[in-house]
Amino acid sequence: MTGQRNNQKEVDLAIEKLRIIMQKIMNERGGQKC
C-alpha cells in the first residue's frame, strides 16, 4: 500500500464531511448548544 499521504488527505476530507453532517443533525434535533 503506497501513497499514504493521499489516503490521509482523503481521510481528513471524510472527517470534515462527517463533522458537517453531525452539526446539521444536532442543529435539526435540538437547537443550539454551542
Secondary structure, 3 states (H helix, E strand, C coil): CCCHHHHHHHHHHHHHHHHHHHHHHHHHHHCCCC
